[in-house]
Amino acid sequence: MDPFSLAIGGALVGGGWLIGRFGSRRTKSETAQTPAVCGCGHDLALHDREAGHCHAETFRKTGVGIKAWSRCNCQRYTGPTPLEEFFAPTPLPPTQ
């Protein structure tokens, strides 16, 4: 056995262990995908595909100390375009 090769191998194993132990790690929150969000703060699922208005409700202050649920004022989805609609039109429902 060559002592020089053993020293290099040991250094590689030790260096790999140190990088794995103290290197930066990705957490689940960094790797998880977030849904595409419109300017109103709601995702594409809450917007009507044809008309474009938002179906979500928000809790707003309507008067002095009075709070109530009201419809979102968003008139059109302004978030990123979904890949399905960008590459191909939706096949259903048939238009003919």
C-alpha positions as a Markdown table, in Angstrom:
| # | Residue | x | y | z |
|---|---|---|---|---|
| 1 | Met | 0.0 | 0.0 | 0.0 |
| 2 | Asp | 1.2 | 3.4 | -1.0 |
| 3 | Pro | 1.1 | 5.9 | 2.0 |
| 4 | Phe | 0.7 | 8.8 | -0.4 |
| 5 | Ser | -2.5 | 7.4 | -2.0 |
| 6 | Leu | -3.9 | 6.5 | 1.4 |
| 7 | Ala | -3.3 | 10.1 | 2.6 |
| 8 | Ile | -5.0 | 11.6 | -0.5 |
| 9 | Gly | -8.0 | 9.2 | -0.2 |
| 10 | Gly | -8.4 | 10.1 | 3.5 |
| 11 | Ala | -8.2 | 13.8 | 2.7 |
| 12 | Leu | -11.0 | 13.3 | 0.0 |
| 13 | Val | -13.2 | 11.4 | 2.4 |
| 14 | Gly | -12.6 | 14.0 | 5.2 |
| 15 | Gly | -13.2 | 16.9 | 2.8 |
| 16 | Gly | -16.5 | 15.3 | 1.5 |
| 17 | Trp | -17.7 | 14.7 | 5.1 |
| 18 | Leu | -16.9 | 18.3 | 6.0 |
| 19 | Ile | -18.7 | 19.7 | 3.0 |
| 20 | Gly | -21.7 | 17.5 | 3.7 |
| 21 | Arg | -21.8 | 18.4 | 7.3 |
| 22 | Phe | -21.3 | 22.1 | 7.2 |
| 23 | Gly | -22.3 | 23.0 | 3.6 |
| 24 | Ser | -25.5 | 24.8 | 2.7 |
| 25 | Arg | -28.6 | 22.6 | 2.7 |
| 26 | Arg | -31.9 | 23.2 | 0.9 |
| 27 | Thr | -34.9 | 23.1 | 3.1 |
| 28 | Lys | -38.3 | 21.9 | 2.0 |
| 29 | Ser | -39.7 | 25.5 | 1.8 |
| 30 | Glu | -37.0 | 26.4 | -0.7 |
| 31 | Thr | -37.6 | 23.4 | -3.0 |
| 32 | Ala | -41.4 | 23.5 | -2.8 |
| 33 | Gln | -43.2 | 25.1 | -5.7 |
| 34 | Thr | -45.5 | 28.0 | -4.9 |
| 35 | Pro | -48.7 | 28.5 | -7.0 |
| 36 | Ala | -48.8 | 31.2 | -9.6 |
| 37 | Val | -50.4 | 34.2 | -8.0 |
| 38 | Cys | -52.2 | 37.1 | -9.5 |
| 39 | Gly | -51.7 | 40.7 | -8.5 |
| 40 | Cys | -54.8 | 40.5 | -6.2 |
| 41 | Gly | -53.0 | 37.7 | -4.2 |
| 42 | His | -55.2 | 34.8 | -5.4 |
| 43 | Asp | -54.1 | 31.9 | -7.6 |
| 44 | Leu | -55.4 | 31.0 | -11.1 |
| 45 | Ala | -57.8 | 28.5 | -9.7 |
| 46 | Leu | -60.0 | 31.3 | -8.3 |
| 47 | His | -60.3 | 33.2 | -11.6 |
| 48 | Asp | -62.9 | 32.5 | -14.2 |
| 49 | Arg | -61.3 | 31.3 | -17.5 |
| 50 | Glu | -63.7 | 33.1 | -19.9 |
| 51 | Ala | -64.7 | 36.2 | -18.0 |
| 52 | Gly | -61.5 | 36.6 | -16.1 |
| 53 | His | -62.9 | 38.0 | -12.8 |
| 54 | Cys | -61.9 | 36.6 | -9.4 |
| 55 | His | -64.3 | 34.4 | -7.4 |
| 56 | Ala | -62.4 | 34.8 | -4.1 |
| 57 | Glu | -63.8 | 36.7 | -1.1 |
| 58 | Thr | -61.9 | 38.9 | 1.2 |
| 59 | Phe | -62.6 | 40.1 | 4.7 |
| 60 | Arg | -62.9 | 43.9 | 4.5 |
| 61 | Lys | -63.8 | 46.7 | 6.8 |
| 62 | Thr | -67.1 | 48.2 | 5.6 |
| 63 | Gly | -67.8 | 50.8 | 8.2 |
| 64 | Val | -66.9 | 51.9 | 11.7 |
| 65 | Gly | -66.0 | 48.6 | 13.4 |
| 66 | Ile | -68.0 | 46.6 | 10.9 |
| 67 | Lys | -66.2 | 43.9 | 8.9 |
| 68 | Ala | -67.8 | 41.7 | 6.3 |
| 69 | Trp | -66.9 | 39.3 | 3.5 |
| 70 | Ser | -66.8 | 41.0 | 0.1 |
| 71 | Arg | -66.0 | 39.9 | -3.4 |
| 72 | Cys | -62.5 | 40.5 | -4.8 |
| 73 | Asn | -62.3 | 43.4 | -7.2 |
| 74 | Cys | -59.9 | 41.7 | -9.6 |
| 75 | Gln | -61.3 | 41.9 | -13.2 |
| 76 | Arg | -58.6 | 39.9 | -15.0 |
| 77 | Tyr | -55.9 | 37.3 | -14.1 |
| 78 | Thr | -52.5 | 39.1 | -14.3 |
| 79 | Gly | -50.2 | 36.3 | -13.1 |
| 80 | Pro | -47.9 | 34.1 | -15.1 |
| 81 | Thr | -49.3 | 32.2 | -18.0 |
| 82 | Pro | -49.7 | 28.5 | -17.3 |
| 83 | Leu | -47.6 | 26.2 | -19.5 |
| 84 | Glu | -50.6 | 24.2 | -20.6 |
| 85 | Glu | -52.2 | 27.3 | -22.2 |
| 86 | Phe | -48.9 | 28.6 | -23.5 |
| 87 | Phe | -48.0 | 25.5 | -25.5 |
| 88 | Ala | -51.4 | 24.2 | -26.5 |
| 89 | Pro | -55.1 | 25.3 | -26.3 |
| 90 | Thr | -57.3 | 23.4 | -23.9 |
| 91 | Pro | -59.0 | 20.5 | -25.6 |
| 92 | Leu | -62.2 | 20.5 | -23.6 |
| 93 | Pro | -65.0 | 21.6 | -23.9 |
| 94 | Pro | -65.3 | 21.3 | -27.7 |
| 95 | Thr | -66.3 | 24.5 | -29.4 |
| 96 | Gln | -67.8 | 22.9 | -32.6 |
